[in-house]
Amino acid sequence: MYGAVLYGPRDIRYEQRDDPTILAPTDAIIRLAATCVCGSDLWPYRGTDPVTAPTPMGHEYAGVVEQVGDQVRNVRVGDFVVGSFMASDNTCPICLAGYQSRCVHVEFAGAGGAQAELLRVPLADGTLVTTPGTPEPDLVPSLLAASDVLGTGWYGAVAAEAGPGKTVAVVGDGAVGLLAILAAKQLGAERIIAMSRHEPRQKLALEFGATDIISERGDQGVAKVKDLTDGLGAHSVVEAVGTQEAMMQAIRATRHGGHVGFVGVSHGVQIPGEELFYAEIHLHGGPAPVRRFLPDLIDRIWRREIDPGRVFDLSLPLAEVAEGYQAMDERRAIKTLLRP
């Protein structure tokens, strides 16, 4: 098969790789209907995360089961499935508490690289969720989004306790931030503040449910949020970036007693203990337990209640994966869809 391999900063290649095989009786092999580039892929692509060896890339996937191990019971060859980027058994005490991303048997489902034609998924019974049937082609991008960015944005909104009567602010206008806005709207938030400087992203934020746009960052952005909330700050804030500035902006924009849901992959974030102490907020987040939300999200997509696939504003054949990365790196694209 062919797939994407990262060799070093901004050196992503489309090359022939070995087909995946069943390594454990709980594995499944799926043929990808679509895959994509994630904002978190840009950390190693830019050199922020070191790359010490050629690395197969990609962890978002949806497709058709081609082969299953002897112990797989919940999915069958021919099923169209969506799975989380974290593989889990979905039966351990941590999974049953709703945190499948920290399953006691957790594996990274993208270890084999989902930006490819085929993918081995570990712990298939706990990780994969079947769709009600073969999806119409226009639903595939939205189902793909559910495997990470929609599930992650949804978790950010849930962790921030977005809901009826709440004002929600979202720090970050990438795919996760935009889908946190969609999630907050679905969860019934009364007011949703998108913090974005980029006109195409602002437009999509408004279409997903944002009521206000703030283009300022840092302390100026915090001041704008407080101006809109009688000086109190938002009830719920989603941090969808992972930088020091974004985290402090989120904490400072939250009213006392409010909630921050942080889902940006943290890089160099250090929270001053005294400031956190006196902020008196709830701070909850981490790697999204996407598997917790997948059945509900697939159902909403299947019934066409939501269209998260709209975050894909660039679609390319997998062979042009290098352009997909470059477009996102240069902010010419929000998110790149790749067709194997």
C-alpha positions in Angstrom: 0.0 0.0 0.0 0.9 3.7 -0.1 1.0 6.1 2.8 2.5 9.2 4.3 5.8 9.1 6.2 7.4 12.0 8.0 11.2 12.1 7.8 11.9 15.4 9.5 10.7 19.0 9.7 8.5 19.7 6.6 9.7 16.5 4.9 6.5 14.5 4.4 6.6 11.8 1.7 4.1 9.6 0.0 5.7 6.2 -0.4 5.1 2.5 -0.6 4.8 0.7 2.7 4.0 -2.8 3.8 0.4 -3.7 4.1 -0.7 -4.0 7.8 -1.4 -7.5 9.1 -3.3 -8.9 12.1 -0.8 -9.0 15.0 -3.2 -9.8 17.8 -6.5 -11.7 17.7 -8.3 -8.5 18.8 -7.1 -6.5 15.7 -9.0 -5.5 12.7 -7.7 -4.2 9.3 -9.8 -1.5 7.6 -9.6 0.0 4.2 -9.8 3.8 4.6 -12.6 5.6 2.8 -11.0 8.9 3.8 -8.3 10.2 6.2 -6.9 13.6 6.9 -4.3 15.9 8.4 -4.7 16.9 12.0 -3.6 20.1 13.6 -1.6 18.0 16.1 0.3 16.5 13.1 1.8 19.9 12.6 3.8 19.8 15.8 6.2 17.2 14.5 5.9 18.5 10.9 7.2 21.9 12.1 9.9 20.3 14.2 8.4 21.2 17.6 8.1 17.5 18.4 11.4 15.7 17.4 11.3 13.1 14.6 14.1 10.6 15.3 13.1 8.0 12.5 10.8 7.9 9.5 7.3 8.0 11.1 4.0 6.9 9.5 1.5 9.7 10.0 -2.2 10.0 10.6 -4.6 8.9 13.3 -8.1 9.9 12.0 -9.9 7.2 10.0 -13.2 5.8 8.7 -13.6 3.0 6.4 -14.6 -0.6 5.7 -13.4 -3.6 7.7 -11.4 -6.0 5.5 -10.1 -8.5 8.1 -10.6 -9.3 11.7 -8.7 -11.3 14.3 -10.1 -14.5 15.8 -11.4 -12.8 19.0 -13.2 -9.9 17.3 -17.0 -10.2 17.9 -18.5 -6.7 17.5 -17.4 -5.8 14.0 -17.5 -7.9 10.8 -15.8 -7.8 7.5 -17.8 -5.4 5.3 -18.9 -3.1 8.1 -18.3 0.6 7.7 -16.7 1.8 10.9 -15.4 4.9 12.7 -12.9 4.6 15.5 -11.1 6.8 18.0 -7.5 7.7 17.7 -6.9 6.0 21.0 -7.7 2.2 21.0 -9.4 0.9 24.1 -11.1 -2.3 25.3 -14.1 -0.2 26.4 -14.6 -2.6 29.4 -12.0 -1.7 32.0 -13.0 0.5 35.0 -11.4 3.6 33.4 -13.3 3.0 30.2 -16.6 2.4 32.0 -16.1 5.8 33.8 -16.0 7.4 30.3 -12.2 7.9 29.9 -11.4 5.4 27.2 -8.4 7.5 26.1 -6.7 6.3 29.3 -7.9 2.7 29.2 -5.7 0.4 31.2 -4.8 -1.4 27.8 -4.7 1.8 25.8 -2.9 1.8 22.5 -2.4 4.6 19.9 -4.7 3.5 17.1 -2.6 5.6 14.6 0.6 3.8 15.4 0.6 2.3 11.9 -0.2 5.6 10.3 -3.8 6.3 9.1 -2.8 8.6 6.3 -2.7 5.4 4.1 -4.8 3.0 2.2 -5.1 0.5 5.0 -4.9 0.6 8.8 -4.5 -2.0 11.6 -6.8 -1.0 14.5 -6.0 -2.7 17.9 -8.7 -3.7 20.4 -11.2 -3.5 17.5 -14.3 -4.5 19.6 -13.8 -1.6 22.0 -12.5 1.0 19.6 -14.6 0.7 16.4 -18.2 1.7 16.1 -20.2 0.6 13.1 -22.5 2.9 11.2 -26.2 1.9 10.5 -25.2 1.0 6.9 -23.0 2.1 4.1 -22.9 5.9 4.3 -23.8 8.2 1.4 -20.5 9.7 0.0 -21.3 13.2 1.4 -21.5 11.8 4.9 -18.0 10.4 4.9 -16.2 13.6 5.8 -18.4 14.2 8.8 -18.0 10.6 10.0 -14.2 11.0 9.6 -14.4 14.2 11.7 -16.0 12.2 14.4 -12.9 10.1 14.8 -11.0 13.0 16.4 -11.7 16.7 15.9 -15.5 16.5 16.4 -15.1 14.1 19.4 -12.3 16.3 20.8 -14.2 19.5 20.4 -17.3 17.8 21.9 -15.2 16.7 24.9 -13.8 20.2 25.3 -17.4 21.6 25.5 -18.5 18.8 27.8 -15.5 19.3 30.1 -16.2 23.1 30.2 -19.8 22.2 31.1 -21.3 24.1 28.2 -25.1 24.0 28.4 -28.4 25.9 28.6 -28.0 29.4 30.0 -24.2 29.3 29.7 -21.9 31.7 27.9 -19.1 29.7 26.3 -15.8 31.1 24.9 -13.6 29.1 22.6 -9.9 29.8 22.4 -8.6 28.5 19.1 -10.1 28.6 15.6 -8.7 25.3 14.2 -11.0 22.4 13.4 -11.2 21.4 17.1 -12.1 24.9 18.2 -14.7 25.3 15.5 -16.3 22.0 16.3 -16.3 22.9 20.0 -18.5 25.8 18.9 -20.8 23.3 17.1 -20.8 21.1 20.2 -21.6 24.0 22.5 -24.5 25.0 20.3 -25.8 21.4 20.3 -25.5 21.3 24.1 -27.7 24.3 24.3 -25.3 27.2 25.2 -27.0 30.6 25.2 -24.0 32.6 24.0 -20.9 31.4 22.2 -17.9 33.6 21.8 -15.4 32.6 19.1 -11.9 33.9 19.5 -10.5 34.1 15.9 -8.6 36.5 13.7 -9.2 34.7 10.4 -12.3 35.7 8.3 -13.0 32.3 6.7 -12.8 30.7 10.2 -15.0 33.4 11.7 -17.6 32.8 9.0 -17.7 29.1 9.7 -17.8 29.7 13.5 -20.9 31.8 13.0 -22.5 29.2 10.9 -21.7 26.5 13.5 -23.4 28.7 16.2 -21.1 31.4 17.5 -22.9 34.6 18.5 -19.9 36.8 19.0 -16.4 37.1 17.4 -13.4 38.4 19.3 -10.2 38.9 17.2 -8.0 40.1 20.1 -5.6 37.6 21.8 -4.0 37.4 25.3 -5.1 39.9 27.9 -6.8 42.1 25.3 -8.9 39.1 24.3 -9.7 38.4 28.0 -10.8 42.0 28.4 -13.2 41.7 25.5 -14.7 38.5 26.9 -15.3 40.3 30.2 -16.8 43.3 28.4 -19.4 40.9 26.9 -20.1 39.3 30.3 -20.7 42.2 32.7 -17.1 41.9 33.8 -17.4 38.4 35.1 -16.0 36.2 32.3 -17.5 33.2 30.6 -19.1 30.3 32.4 -17.4 27.9 30.1 -14.1 28.2 28.2 -12.6 25.7 25.7 -8.9 25.8 25.2 -8.2 24.2 21.8 -4.6 25.3 21.1 -2.2 23.9 23.6 0.2 26.9 24.1 1.0 28.9 27.2 -0.7 32.0 25.9 -3.9 30.1 25.0 -4.1 28.3 28.4 -3.7 31.6 30.3 -6.2 33.3 28.1 -8.7 30.6 28.8 -8.2 30.6 32.5 -8.3 34.4 32.8 -11.5 34.6 30.6 -13.3 32.2 32.9 -15.5 33.6 35.7 -14.9 32.4 39.3 -16.6 29.1 39.7 -16.6 28.5 35.9 -15.1 25.7 33.9 -12.2 25.3 31.5 -12.1 22.4 29.1 -8.6 22.0 27.7 -8.1 19.8 24.7 -5.2 21.4 22.9 -2.1 19.2 23.1 0.0 21.0 25.7 3.4 22.3 24.6 5.4 24.1 27.3 2.3 25.0 29.3 3.0 26.0 33.0 0.2 27.4 35.1 1.3 29.7 37.9 0.0 28.0 41.1 -1.0 31.2 42.9 -3.0 32.5 39.9 -4.8 29.2 39.5 -5.5 29.1 43.3 -7.2 32.5 43.2 -8.9 32.0 39.9 -11.2 29.4 41.7 -12.2 27.6 38.5 -12.7 24.0 37.4 -10.0 22.8 35.0 -10.7 19.5 33.2 -9.3 18.1 29.9 -6.6 16.0 28.2 -6.7 13.5 25.4 -10.4 13.3 24.4 -12.2 10.0 25.2 -13.7 10.1 21.7 -15.1 6.5 22.0 -17.5 7.8 24.7 -19.2 10.1 22.3 -19.0 8.2 19.0 -22.4 6.4 19.1 -24.2 9.7 19.7 -22.1 11.7 17.2 -22.5 9.0 14.5 -26.3 9.1 15.1 -26.5 12.9 14.8 -24.4 12.8 11.6 -26.5 9.9 10.2 -29.7 11.9 10.8 -28.0 14.9 9.3 -28.5 17.0 12.4 -24.9 18.2 12.2 -22.4 18.6 9.4 -18.9 18.7 11.0 -17.3 17.7 7.7 -17.5 21.3 6.7 -14.2 21.9 8.5 -12.5 20.2 5.6 -11.9 23.1 3.2 -9.3 21.3 1.2 -9.7 17.9 -0.4 -6.7 16.1 -2.0 -5.8 12.7 -3.2 -3.5 11.0 -0.7 -0.6 11.2 -3.2 -0.7 15.0 -2.6 -0.4 14.7 1.2 2.7 17.1 1.2 0.5 19.9 -0.2 -2.1 19.1 2.4 0.4 19.6 5.2 1.8 22.7 3.7 -1.6 24.3 3.2 -2.5 23.8 6.9 1.0 24.9 8.0 0.5 28.2 6.1 -3.1 28.5 7.3 -4.4 28.3 3.7 -6.6 25.5 4.9 -8.4 24.7 8.1 -8.2 21.0 7.6 -7.2 18.8 4.7 -9.2 15.7 3.7 -7.2 13.0 2.0 -8.8 10.4 -0.3 -6.7 7.2 -0.6 
